[in-house]
Amino acid sequence: DRPALQARIPTEGWGRRYLDARHCNGHWGRGFYFPKWTSTHYTLLDLRNLACPQSPELRQSVDMVLDELNAGRPGGKSVYTDTCINGMVLSYASRFGAAEDKLAPFVDFLLDDTMPDGGFNCQRARSGAHHSSLHSTTSVLEGFAAYRAAGHGYRAEEVDAQAEAARAFILRHRFYRSDRTGAVIHPDFLKFPVSPRWYYNILRGLDHFAVVGAPYDDRMDDALDVLVSKRARDGRWKANAAKSGERHVEMEQAGKPSRLVTLAALRVLRAYPRAG
């Protein structure tokens, strides 16, 4: 019974420990973004990734974050001119019931920040990057997916079209390869930490495709083969080490079988069984 299981997340185990760390002012850590990874931003992201259901306290924290980010900004722009952050905010804010009018500035920001190749790159404003990033593109895609799953209609056709273009960018890279040389872009793309947060890996990318029901494409094959090759004899996948930083809880130990990684991997293989 999936609803009954999800209802237990805020009351026991990891979910309860995350919620117990919430301060009376609605924040976690030392505010919106610090420290990594116990700030309000990354705590809400982790709770979203744990499939925590909506609750009044989470809605209160999300509304507080959105109000703080948009307070006094010309044209309603987010105070964070960072594509990855705005994509992640859109993801968990949509998940936890934020109103459409509060999400609209984030949708506007992201649609205005697209790259010519169809994806996104948070370094565009900082250093003038001309090529999209798999990290940024996936963060935005997850935000768009959560926004549309929540039933929001503001600029929905543009969101859907841009999501298709962003997924095409990922496919051109076969999820982890240079589109020019075919070389592996970064070895970490083939590692599966329990909490990737803003860091990209092929499981996170494939899982997005599976969650939104994207059709099979043979350009997935390289990544699917890597995913299957990492399956242990007992049918499970092991977790890789996450990036260093403060944590509310060590959810699963690196090098050991992981429920969260295994769940995502099985979800991908159920959607794309040619590699199973």
Residue pairs with C-beta under 8 A, 6 or more apart in sequence:
6 51
6 52
6 53
7 53
8 15
9 15
9 50
9 51
9 52
9 53
10 16
10 19
10 52
10 53
10 55
14 50
14 249
14 251
15 47
15 50
15 52
17 248
17 249
18 28
18 43
18 46
18 47
18 50
18 52
18 248
18 249
19 47
19 57
21 28
21 38
21 43
21 248
22 28
22 43
22 57
22 61
26 40
26 57
26 60
26 61
26 64
27 40
27 61
27 64
28 38
28 39
28 40
28 43
28 44
28 248
29 35
29 38
29 39
29 40
29 43
29 246
30 39
31 39
31 40
32 39
32 40
32 41
32 65
32 68
32 69
33 39
33 40
33 41
33 80
33 85
35 245
35 246
36 42
36 243
36 245
36 246
37 43
37 46
37 195
37 197
37 243
37 245
37 246
37 247
38 245
38 246
38 247
38 248
40 61
40 65
41 65
41 85
41 88
41 89
42 197
43 248
44 58
44 61
44 62
44 65
44 92
44 93
44 96
45 88
45 91
45 92
45 197
46 195
46 197
46 248
47 58
47 92
47 96
48 91
48 92
48 95
48 96
48 146
49 195
52 58
54 95
54 96
54 97
55 96
58 96
58 97
59 96
59 97
59 98
61 96
62 92
62 93
62 96
62 97
62 98
63 98
63 102
65 89
65 93
66 89
66 93
66 98
66 102
66 103
67 102
68 79
69 78
69 79
69 80
69 89
70 76
70 77
70 78
70 79
70 102
70 105
71 79
73 79
73 105
75 105
76 104
76 105
76 108
77 105
77 108
77 109
78 85
78 86
78 89
78 105
78 106
78 109
80 86
80 89
81 109
81 125
82 122
83 109
83 110
83 113
83 120
83 121
83 122
83 124
83 136
83 139
83 140
84 122
84 135
84 136
84 139
84 140
84 198
85 122
85 198
86 106
86 109
86 110
86 140
86 143
87 110
87 120
87 136
87 139
87 140
87 141
87 142
87 143
87 144
88 139
88 142
88 143
88 198
89 106
89 143
90 103
90 106
90 107
90 110
90 140
90 143
90 144
90 146
90 147
91 139
91 142
91 143
91 145
91 146
91 147
92 146
93 102
93 103
93 106
94 103
94 143
94 146
94 147
94 149
94 150
94 152
95 146
95 150
97 150
100 152
100 153
100 154
103 147
103 152
103 154
104 154
104 155
106 143
107 147
107 154
107 155
107 159
108 155
110 120
110 140
110 143
110 144
110 162
111 155
111 158
111 159
111 162
113 120
113 124
113 125
114 120
114 162
114 165
115 121
115 124
115 129
115 130
115 131
115 132
116 130
117 131
117 132
117 169
118 132
118 162
118 165
118 166
118 168
118 169
119 132
119 133
119 134
119 136
119 137
119 165
119 166
119 169
119 170
120 132
120 133
120 136
120 137
120 139
120 140
120 166
121 129
121 131
121 132
121 133
121 136
121 137
122 133
122 135
122 136
123 129
123 133
132 166
132 169
133 200
134 170
134 173
134 175
134 176
134 185
134 189
134 200
134 205
135 198
135 199
135 200
137 166
137 169
137 170
138 170
138 200
138 204
138 205
138 208
139 198
140 166
141 163
141 166
141 167
141 208
142 208
144 159
144 160
144 162
144 163
144 166
145 163
145 208
145 211
145 212
147 159
148 156
148 159
148 160
148 163
163 212
167 208
167 209
167 214
170 205
170 209
171 217
171 219
171 220
172 179
172 219
173 179
173 185
174 219
174 220
174 221
174 222
174 223
175 189
175 202
175 205
175 206
175 219
175 220
175 222
175 223
176 184
176 185
176 186
176 189
176 190
176 202
176 222
176 223
176 226
177 183
177 184
177 185
177 222
178 184
178 185
184 190
188 199
188 201
189 200
189 201
189 202
190 201
190 202
190 226
191 201
191 240
192 201
192 203
192 230
192 237
192 238
192 239
192 240
192 258
192 261
192 264
192 265
193 199
193 201
193 239
193 240
193 241
193 242
193 243
193 254
194 239
194 242
194 251
194 252
194 258
194 260
194 261
195 242
195 251
196 204
196 242
197 242
197 243
199 243
202 223
202 226
202 227
203 227
203 261
203 264
203 265
203 268
204 264
205 223
206 220
206 223
206 224
206 227
206 268
206 272
207 264
207 267
207 268
208 214
209 220
209 268
209 271
209 272
210 267
210 268
210 270
210 271
210 272
211 267
213 271
216 271
216 272
216 274
220 272
221 274
221 275
224 268
224 269
224 272
224 274
224 275
225 275
227 265
227 268
227 269
227 275
228 269
228 275
228 276
230 237
230 238
231 237
231 265
232 238
232 257
234 257
235 262
236 257
236 258
236 262
237 257
237 258
237 261
237 262
237 265
238 254
238 255
238 256
238 257
238 258
238 261
239 252
239 253
239 254
239 255
239 256
239 257
239 258
239 260
239 261
240 254
240 255
241 254
241 255
242 254
251 260
252 258
252 259
252 260
252 261
269 275
269 276
